[in-house]
């Protein structure tokens, strides 16, 4: 599934670029405004750390991350096809215990629990290609650049396990990821203008927190969308 979504991102970028080039600016645009709620389930080894003295590796699992956000779209065109732009923001916050597992130089398996706080906030802007499926439904794809700032804090844990020094984190760290994103969705549109649907978003974000380790999020973000057509 992840390989399919990765393959769709360049296609979405191309379709969105063509939609921007083809969008006629003279007509009155259709405006969509939406809020999102969703979740992402990173891989169990998405957080990788190592001891700076020995190089012993360990991996941690952040668990399922809740997300919230929203966007606005301006679309031009009549009939089935509409094209235009979108822009918005998306973020997550989680304060929880993370379990790290690794192996020391002596071959001893270790497990460490760390209370951590993790926060991201991203903004994006891209092209949109939308297909009206009758009067009360539509499907769309969008793609463009995305910038995400991430912050990680270990809540002043004593990170040294009793029999090893596999994990050493150092307070709070931050990093920024600049990547391309792709998104696809399907929505129902009521006669009142209320809009609701589902969407999937993909962005291969990587964050390097130095001694705090590296986090990679190359998994789909699943979203419920609620909003209005203005």
Steps between C-alpha positions, in 0.01 A plus 500: 500500500780746590681425171179573310452831682865595433449427132188716492677810637692580175181435301306733728771765462479474121120513495500796736759685294292444186190613687667826601611565142156421362290686759320794334528803731211693344214299656375536855671233716330239716629514857530205739595548866566192712625376835673163540527240773703187448775264607833361383653171612881526461712189474619339823858611425417853386707653785868401479757601762855395584739543788756770402784319680449145374274535199261239641167538316147490635159559346184644648134489408302823536174315449200644319515878459180710499489779242295811444506768235314654214523666164329721247465437127427739212385317188412625152308325229150389404365153442686193622854633535624780723857608569665743736696537821492399865684608813479412865666348803517172692653396829520245779574492873572202719629466855551136586743226602722366221657155523852471360656164416860434407807285551815609682856417386501199728198356325263576786150602397376808678167677524456856619181696559512876446229757558513733201306779336483534123345783297490587131347788306508510122378733227451417135381640167434312178299451187164320496318302234137423591231294323134565573316168524153640455364787708566347844845337486852560380844337491828690493879478510744766613875539535765760574769605748463446873706644789471335844661606828539232768585524870607215730547510877607215730341663811833484688503121524790310648565312177783275618389138549655329797715255303583693182539845347311429179278810504600857577255777417565863579202719585292656223593510132339629180541454126328596174403282203442639149345241265233451237159375610218329317137464602190334360144514627132436445219718634123524513345845456157569648256748347567732796868517400621279788784271391631181660729224379827311534853579386846344507817710509862396448821690575837334565603713798837442671614675817851494648505592869873440550548311825121462513513268199335500158130467423360399162133518403449331163157362578159620374302748707130410498255787541133576543408832336217731603424838349298706259477597135461877484 
